[in-house]
Amino acid sequence: MNSARRPVRWLVPLVLVVVWLGLGGAFGSYAGKLGEVSTNDQAAFLPRNAESTKVIEQQKAFNQQETLPAIVVWTASDGGGISQAQQKAATAALQSLNGAQGVEGAPSPAFPSQDGKALRGVVPLSPDLGEELGGTLDEIQAAADSVPDARAQIAGPAATQGDLKEAFAGIDGLLLGVALAAVLLILLLVYRSVLLPFLIIVSSVFALGVAGAIVYVLADNDIVRVDGQVQGILSILVIGAATDYALLLTARFREDLAASGDRAAAAWAATRGSFGAIAASAATVALGLLALLLSDLTNNRALGPVGAIGVVCAVLTTLTFLPAALALMGRTAFWPARPKSADAETGGHGIWRRVARWVDTRPRQLWIITTGLLLIGAALFPALQSKGVPLDELFVNDAPSVAAQQTLGRHFPGGSGQPAVIIADADSQRAAQKAAAQTPGVADVQVITATPGGKPLVVDGLVRIDATLADAPDSDAAKETVQNLRDRVHATEASALVGGYTAQQYDTQRTAEHDKNVIIPVVLAIILVILIVLLRSLLLPVLLVATVGLNYLATLGIAGLVFEHGFGFSGTDASVPLYGFVFLVALGVDYNIFLMSRVREETLRLGNRQGMLRGLIATGGVITSAGVVLAATFAALLVIPLAFLAQIAFIVAFGVLLDTIVVRSLLVPALVRDIGPAVWWPSRLTREAAAKHPDVTGTDAQAPAGAGS
């Protein structure tokens, strides 16, 4: 019978490897094609039901077509005043663009600033230019540069969108390359093996390819929206998660292979032994991400299913391709190193024997000290200002659109080119216009007319009023002006709407706060239920959720100081705390799942004390390696020069390392050791272990072999 089964034992792994090679070949390129179906139009990701979103729809009726304005600003090369000849040349340059590719409608004349030192003109562009936007902006710049003795710059939404496209241009290759290089280097150092790191990398790339293909189809059919941020996070999340799961499975495979010598049996035992922890871990991350579907922000909702798809694909490759490849390769996968067991017979690796001894001898002192340190970090939480990222901090490096906006703000009202847009009933036009003009912080009010200097343009009984703000459109002062403007306009007509760029930023910030209050409790509930089912305990899951929650608050507190005093950020994107929570809490629970699922397994055999210490020794190295890998992959987001991704990169990388080194290695083991068997309440786990091994159960058991050596 054994001889009949032998070909089957190798046929299944061989078929799985061949299937995944086929899937990788067919779909591997899709991770790099997501840019074809992604959009970086920020208006597409506004709150669904916000007042500013409703304005976008209604104001379309006042234009023959929706446009994306490019604002050209000229200043004299010598820093002096602008001459009439330069104004005529600037107007001619703008008019020469009429009918150019991507230009929708006639550009405006060039208007001088009040101080006479600058000119400003608007070129309306098609919002659907896509990859052609860069070429159109270059053409505008070339025309603007024809004005003699003047420096021309392009500001406004079109210029900002152009810089965003350039920032995301290398996301397909550069980000993935940096992330994979970081993972490969860490794996080479950890395993001291040539083949295994490449095997893990291939597994993660297969997962990313399949996930990219699924997301591509969904985005191409307008089922999900994808922007550069979601695209970048998907790549990092899949690579990081797939590598983490692979490290857990290969660690079990190495132990089983060292013990039995049978590679097929070891692969099956490793898959069976790590399945529960990997499945539970993936469920916490995937369901945590899907909770983002409750968000009112479109990009948050998009990240939910996109990220969940990536995590599921990472689990599939880890539990199918990787064990199949390990079964076929056996010891060769670890060449030139030899697989060694890190179990309690040898006491595990030296550093984790010392950590286990520390946890065993001073548990209460240890958890009190670590909790105190985390509480100090959490006390700094108010330092993180989630009021949004100003335009001049949107890009980490110097972006042309930011410099142009600063020039515009020095010579024209701060909100020039990006006015607050008021949609009001035609009968209330005069009252709404007067209310807007009397609002502090409003520099100018103009009614959209049917013809230049003519009567107001009335569409379906509505008029449009543009209110230019005195302050920069992304400033706190401008947001306060919009709030006051809404109060005054609504007092004249309850159904009137106030939108525009500043209102969009204000509504996004308020919606992000609302989303955080709704989604965080849902994610906590999901994680708690998964932990209760996995660990069959009530007390321990509550403790684990509390520790990762404390780690999250401490991370944000420290991040607030680093952002302000290290990076020079005056604020964070409104969605950063929510993203940080979903990733840190879900991924932080991952490592506790890896640890405590092994501890439960050992406790059932050996009792609470030895189970805790032996579980810590056996998993210490692999979980720490997984944390370092995940931190490195998220840190790779720093190659994209955007403040939002830099903030996410720091929070997740620092938080994961803090969780791995402090929470999972010291705080949780010390708590479990100090509380004793009661930590598993109401499970019968310890009583079952006592019946099997009464001599090693409870707090009087001997320390694991080698724990103090």
QUIHULIN-V792295 format. One record per backbone hydrogen bond with DSSP energy under -1.0 kcal/mol. CO is the residue of the C=O (numbers start at 0). NH is the residue of the N-H. Records with the same first field share a line. If there is no record, write none. Layout:
# QUIHULIN-V792295
CO = NH  NH
This chain:
# QUIHULIN-V792295
0 = 4
1 = 5
4 = 8
5 = 9
6 = 10
7 = 11
9 = 13
10 = 14
11 = 15
12 = 16
13 = 17
14 = 18
15 = 19
16 = 20
17 = 21
18 = 22
19 = 23
20 = 24
21 = 25
22 = 26
23 = 27
26 = 29
28 = 31
29 = 32
32 = 35
33 = 36
40 = 43
41 = 44
42 = 45
49 = 53
50 = 54
51 = 55
52 = 56
53 = 57
54 = 58
57 = 60
58 = 61
59 = 62
67 = 124
68 = 157
69 = 122
70 = 154
71 = 120
72 = 152
73 = 118
74 = 150
75 = 78
82 = 86
83 = 87
84 = 88
85 = 89
86 = 90
87 = 91
88 = 92
89 = 93
90 = 94
91 = 95
93 = 96
94 = 97
96 = 99
99 = 102
101 = 125
110 = 119
112 = 115
115 = 81
117 = 112
118 = 73
119 = 110
120 = 71
121 = 107
122 = 69
123 = 103
124 = 67
128 = 131
129 = 132
131 = 135
132 = 136
133 = 137
134 = 138
135 = 139
136 = 140
137 = 141
138 = 142
139 = 143
140 = 144
142 = 145
143 = 146
148 = 76
150 = 74
152 = 72
154 = 70
155 = 159
156 = 160
157 = 161
158 = 162
159 = 163
160 = 164
161 = 165
162 = 166
163 = 167
167 = 170
169 = 173  174
172 = 176
173 = 177
174 = 178
175 = 179
176 = 180
177 = 181
178 = 182
179 = 183
180 = 184
181 = 185
182 = 186
183 = 187
184 = 188
185 = 189
186 = 190
187 = 191
194 = 198
195 = 199
196 = 200
197 = 201
198 = 202
199 = 203
200 = 204
201 = 205
202 = 206
203 = 207
204 = 208
205 = 209
206 = 210
207 = 211
208 = 212
209 = 213
210 = 214
211 = 215
212 = 216
213 = 217
214 = 218
215 = 219
216 = 220
217 = 222
218 = 221
225 = 38
226 = 230
227 = 231
228 = 232
229 = 233
230 = 234
231 = 235
232 = 236
233 = 237
234 = 238
235 = 239
236 = 240
237 = 241
238 = 242
239 = 243
240 = 244
241 = 245
242 = 246
243 = 247
244 = 248
245 = 249
246 = 250
247 = 251
248 = 252
249 = 253
250 = 254
251 = 255
252 = 256
253 = 257
254 = 258
255 = 259
256 = 260
261 = 265
262 = 266
263 = 267
264 = 268
265 = 269
266 = 270
267 = 271
268 = 272
269 = 273
270 = 274
273 = 277
274 = 278
275 = 279
276 = 280
277 = 281
278 = 282
279 = 283
280 = 284
281 = 285
282 = 286
283 = 287
284 = 288
285 = 289
286 = 290
288 = 291
289 = 292
290 = 293
291 = 294
295 = 47
296 = 300
297 = 301
298 = 302
299 = 303
301 = 305
302 = 306
303 = 307
304 = 308
305 = 309
306 = 310
307 = 311
308 = 312
309 = 313
310 = 314
311 = 315
312 = 316
313 = 317
314 = 318
316 = 321
319 = 323
320 = 324
321 = 325
322 = 326
323 = 327
324 = 328
325 = 329
328 = 331
329 = 332
330 = 333
331 = 334
332 = 195
333 = 336
334 = 193
342 = 347
348 = 352
349 = 353
350 = 354
351 = 355
352 = 356
353 = 357
354 = 358
355 = 359
356 = 360
357 = 361
361 = 365
362 = 366
363 = 367
364 = 368
365 = 369
366 = 370
367 = 371
368 = 372
369 = 373
370 = 374
371 = 375
372 = 376
373 = 377
374 = 378
376 = 379
377 = 380
379 = 382
380 = 383
384 = 571
389 = 392
390 = 393
393 = 642
398 = 402
399 = 403
400 = 404
401 = 405
402 = 406
403 = 407
404 = 408
405 = 409
407 = 411
412 = 415
414 = 417
419 = 466
420 = 498
421 = 464
422 = 496
423 = 462
424 = 427
425 = 428
427 = 431
428 = 432
429 = 433
430 = 434
431 = 435
432 = 436
433 = 437
435 = 438
438 = 441
440 = 469
443 = 467
445 = 465
447 = 456
450 = 453
454 = 449
458 = 461
460 = 425
461 = 458
462 = 423
463 = 447
464 = 421
465 = 445
466 = 419
467 = 442  443
468 = 414
469 = 413
471 = 474
474 = 478
475 = 479
476 = 480
477 = 481
478 = 482
479 = 483
480 = 484
481 = 485
482 = 486
483 = 487
484 = 488
485 = 489
486 = 490
488 = 492
492 = 495
496 = 422
498 = 420
499 = 503
500 = 504
501 = 505
502 = 506
503 = 507
504 = 508
505 = 509
506 = 510
507 = 511
508 = 512
509 = 513
510 = 514
511 = 515
512 = 516
513 = 517
514 = 518
515 = 519
518 = 522
519 = 523
520 = 524
521 = 525
522 = 526
523 = 527
524 = 528
525 = 529
526 = 530
527 = 531
528 = 532
529 = 533
530 = 534
531 = 535
537 = 541
538 = 542
539 = 543
540 = 544
541 = 545
542 = 546
543 = 547
544 = 548
545 = 549
546 = 550
547 = 551
548 = 552
549 = 553
550 = 554
551 = 555
552 = 556
553 = 557
554 = 558
555 = 559
556 = 560
557 = 561
558 = 562
559 = 563
560 = 564
561 = 565  566
562 = 568
571 = 387
572 = 575
574 = 578
575 = 579
576 = 580
577 = 581
578 = 582
579 = 583
580 = 584
581 = 585
582 = 586
583 = 587
584 = 588
585 = 589
586 = 590
587 = 591
588 = 592
589 = 593
590 = 594
591 = 595
592 = 596
593 = 597
594 = 598
595 = 599
596 = 600
597 = 601
598 = 602
599 = 603
601 = 605
602 = 606
606 = 610
607 = 611
608 = 612
609 = 613
610 = 614
611 = 615
612 = 616
613 = 617
614 = 618
615 = 619
618 = 622
619 = 623
620 = 624
621 = 625
622 = 626
623 = 627
624 = 628
625 = 629
626 = 630
627 = 631
628 = 632
629 = 633
630 = 634
633 = 636
634 = 637
635 = 638
636 = 639
639 = 641
640 = 395
641 = 645
642 = 646
643 = 647
644 = 648
645 = 649
646 = 650
647 = 651
648 = 652
649 = 653
650 = 654
651 = 655
652 = 656
653 = 657
654 = 658
655 = 659
656 = 660
657 = 661  662
658 = 663
661 = 665  666
662 = 667
665 = 669
666 = 670
667 = 671
668 = 672
669 = 673
670 = 674
671 = 675
675 = 678
676 = 679
677 = 680
678 = 539
679 = 682
680 = 537  538
683 = 687
684 = 688
685 = 689
686 = 690
687 = 691
688 = 692
692 = 695
697 = 700
703 = 706
705 = 708
